[in-house]
Amino acid sequence: MTIARTIPQAAPHSARLVQLVSALGQTATTDSHACFAERLGRLFGLADTMELDSAIGFRAKGPFEADSEKADKLRSDLVTTRSKLMERVRQSFTASPSDTMPSLPPLDQDLEEAGNVPPERATYLNFYLARQRELAAGTRQLRTRIRTAIATTGPAMAHLAQLDTVFDHTLAGYTSQGFATLPTVLEKRFDALWQSRQQMNFDQQDHDPAHSPAQGWTKPGGWLHQYCNEMQMLLLAELDVRLEPAIGLLEAYTNEVSNTP
């Protein structure tokens, strides 16, 4: 069986997102993993602990189906899903508004003429939140597809799928809470870039009577252009972090297949 090594390695993704958040002017936490088990345990209530205990003792009875091409199919699914989600993010920053492709909010005509009032920050945050929901739905569906597929291949993978179901359900709220901090990062970044722009009164475009002050905001070098680029980078970094559970499941399955005589 030939398995194409086209899945990006998972290790740097979380670090990349943390580094990006730090670069945008926020303080990124780097807690030691010495108490990781204790911190993880705090996320499990009594009902969650009982579900986890049941999952640990789970013994699948089958029937199981051997499929020599399943790993390749799942890997292709992961790569395709990632590519589609990445492309949709990128297109949303360049596409014209439509019913099928959401796009960045256009500048209000009054703002373009005035140039001394920023656009509505909330519209950009809502745009990010909408893209977040798409990423969350797409990656969760992929994880479910992989989990369902590997659960039918053998007792070990069925056990892993059962454990992943419990962790997925238990940590869903914690995960959502973590990703919910990213719009806050962008909120502060929006204000910082606008304030920086206000201090740069020597900007040639702001003193060119032939152009409105806001015409350069969305062009390369403009503060809003920079903000949108950073927002896109943050979304793409978030996508790869959201894919890590699916990648972990697939790599566990690949190792299981490789080690099976």
C-alpha positions in Angstrom: 0.0 0.0 0.0 1.4 3.4 -1.0 0.5 6.3 1.3 1.3 9.7 -0.1 3.0 11.9 2.5 1.1 15.1 1.6 -0.4 15.9 5.0 1.4 18.9 6.7 3.1 17.9 9.9 1.0 18.8 13.0 3.8 19.8 15.4 4.4 23.4 14.4 0.8 24.5 13.9 -0.1 25.4 17.5 3.3 27.2 17.8 2.6 29.1 14.6 -0.7 30.3 15.8 0.8 31.4 19.2 3.6 33.1 17.5 1.3 35.0 15.2 -0.9 36.1 18.1 2.3 37.4 19.8 3.4 39.2 16.7 0.0 41.0 16.6 0.8 42.6 19.9 -0.8 40.2 22.3 0.8 38.3 25.2 0.8 34.7 24.3 0.9 32.2 27.2 3.5 29.5 27.2 2.5 27.3 30.2 4.7 24.4 31.1 3.3 21.0 30.4 4.5 19.7 33.7 0.9 19.9 35.1 -0.8 19.0 31.8 -2.6 16.0 33.2 -3.9 18.0 36.1 -5.1 20.9 33.9 -6.7 18.5 31.5 -8.5 16.7 34.4 -10.1 19.9 35.5 -12.0 20.0 32.2 -13.8 16.8 33.0 -16.9 16.9 35.2 -18.3 13.9 36.9 -20.5 12.9 33.9 -17.5 13.4 31.5 -15.3 11.2 33.8 -17.9 8.4 33.7 -18.0 8.6 29.9 -14.2 8.5 29.7 -14.1 5.5 32.1 -16.6 3.8 29.9 -14.6 4.6 26.8 -11.4 3.3 28.3 -13.1 0.0 29.1 -14.8 -0.2 25.6 -14.3 -3.4 23.7 -15.5 -3.5 20.2 -17.0 -6.7 18.9 -17.0 -5.9 15.2 -17.6 -6.9 12.6 -14.5 -5.3 11.1 -13.7 -4.6 7.5 -10.2 -4.7 6.1 -9.7 -2.1 3.4 -6.1 -1.8 2.1 -6.9 1.6 0.4 -8.7 3.2 3.3 -5.7 5.1 4.6 -5.1 6.6 1.2 -8.7 7.6 0.8 -8.8 9.2 4.2 -5.6 11.0 3.6 -6.9 12.3 0.3 -10.1 13.5 2.1 -8.0 15.4 4.6 -5.8 17.1 2.0 -8.8 17.9 -0.1 -10.8 19.3 2.8 -7.9 21.5 3.9 -7.3 22.8 0.4 -11.0 23.7 0.0 -11.2 25.5 3.3 -7.9 27.4 2.6 -9.2 28.4 -0.8 -12.5 29.6 0.6 -10.7 31.7 3.1 -8.5 33.2 0.5 -11.4 33.8 -1.9 -13.4 35.5 0.7 -10.7 38.2 0.9 -10.8 38.9 -2.8 -14.2 38.0 -4.1 -17.0 40.4 -4.8 -20.1 40.1 -2.6 -22.4 37.3 -3.6 -24.9 34.8 -2.2 -22.4 32.0 -2.4 -19.2 33.7 -1.5 -19.1 36.1 1.4 -16.5 38.8 1.1 -14.9 41.6 3.1 -17.2 44.5 4.0 -16.8 47.4 1.5 -15.9 50.8 2.7 -18.8 53.1 3.3 -18.9 56.0 0.8 -19.2 58.6 3.5 -16.0 57.2 5.2 -14.1 57.4 1.9 -15.0 61.0 1.6 -14.2 61.9 5.2 -11.2 59.8 5.7 -10.9 60.7 9.4 -13.3 58.1 10.8 -12.5 54.4 10.8 -14.8 51.8 9.3 -17.1 49.8 11.6 -14.8 47.5 13.4 -17.7 45.1 14.2 -18.2 44.4 10.5 -14.7 43.0 10.2 -15.0 41.0 13.4 -18.3 39.5 12.2 -16.6 38.6 9.0 -13.9 36.7 10.9 -16.5 35.0 13.1 -18.4 33.8 10.0 -15.2 32.3 8.6 -14.4 30.7 12.0 -17.8 29.0 11.9 -17.0 27.6 8.4 -13.6 26.3 9.6 -15.1 24.8 12.7 -17.9 23.0 10.7 -15.6 21.7 8.0 -12.9 20.4 10.3 -15.4 18.8 12.7 -17.1 17.0 9.8 -13.7 15.7 8.6 -12.8 14.5 12.1 -16.1 12.7 12.3 -15.6 11.0 8.9 -12.2 9.8 9.8 -13.3 8.6 13.2 -16.2 6.7 11.8 -14.1 5.1 9.1 -11.3 3.8 11.3 -13.7 2.5 13.9 -14.7 -0.3 11.5 -11.2 -1.5 10.8 -10.2 -3.3 14.0 -10.5 -3.4 17.8 -7.6 -0.9 18.5 -9.0 1.7 16.1 -12.5 1.2 17.4 -11.2 1.9 20.9 -9.4 5.0 19.7 -12.5 6.2 17.9 -14.5 5.8 21.1 -12.0 7.7 23.2 -11.8 10.5 20.6 -15.6 10.8 20.7 -15.5 11.5 24.4 -12.6 13.9 24.2 -14.3 15.7 21.2 -17.5 16.1 23.2 -15.9 17.0 26.5 -13.4 19.5 25.1 -15.7 21.2 22.6 -16.6 24.0 24.9 -13.0 24.6 26.0 -11.8 24.6 22.4 -14.5 27.1 21.4 -13.6 29.3 24.3 -9.9 29.3 23.2 -10.7 30.2 19.6 -13.1 32.8 20.7 -10.2 34.9 22.0 -8.9 35.4 18.5 -11.5 38.0 17.5 -10.5 39.9 20.6 -6.9 39.9 19.3 -8.1 41.3 16.0 -10.3 43.9 17.8 -7.2 45.3 19.6 -5.1 45.1 16.5 -7.7 47.1 14.5 -7.6 49.9 17.1 -3.8 49.8 17.2 -3.4 50.1 13.4 -6.0 52.9 13.2 -4.2 54.8 15.9 -0.9 54.3 14.2 -2.4 55.6 10.9 -3.8 58.7 12.7 -0.3 59.5 14.0 1.1 59.3 10.5 -0.3 62.6 9.3 2.6 63.0 7.0 1.2 60.3 4.7 1.3 61.7 1.2 -2.1 60.3 0.3 -3.7 62.1 3.3 -2.5 65.4 1.8 -3.2 64.7 -1.9 -6.2 66.8 -2.9 -6.8 64.6 -5.9 -7.6 61.6 -3.7 -9.8 61.0 -0.7 -7.8 60.1 2.4 -9.5 56.7 2.6 -8.6 55.6 -0.9 -5.2 54.2 0.1 -6.5 52.3 3.1 -7.2 49.0 1.3 -4.2 49.3 -1.1 -0.8 47.7 -0.3 0.8 49.8 2.4 -2.5 50.9 3.8 -3.4 50.2 7.3 -6.7 48.3 6.4 -4.9 46.3 3.8 -2.4 45.2 6.4 -5.2 44.4 8.9 -7.0 42.2 6.3 -3.7 40.4 5.5 -3.2 39.7 9.2 -6.8 38.5 9.6 -6.3 36.1 6.7 -3.0 34.7 8.2 -4.7 34.2 11.5 -7.6 32.3 9.9 -5.2 30.0 8.0 -3.2 29.4 11.1 -6.4 28.6 13.0 -7.4 26.1 10.3 -4.3 24.1 10.7 -4.7 23.9 14.5 -8.4 22.8 14.0 -7.1 20.0 11.7 -4.7 18.6 14.3 -7.2 16.1 15.9 -8.1 14.7 12.4 -4.4 14.4 11.5 -3.7 12.6 14.8 -6.5 10.1 14.1 -5.2 9.4 10.6 -1.6 9.1 11.6 -2.6 6.6 14.4 -4.5 4.6 11.8 -1.6 4.8 9.4 0.8 3.5 12.0 -1.6 0.7 12.9 -1.9 -0.4 9.2 1.9 -0.2 8.8 2.5 -2.3 11.8 0.0 -5.0 10.9 1.5 -8.0 9.3 
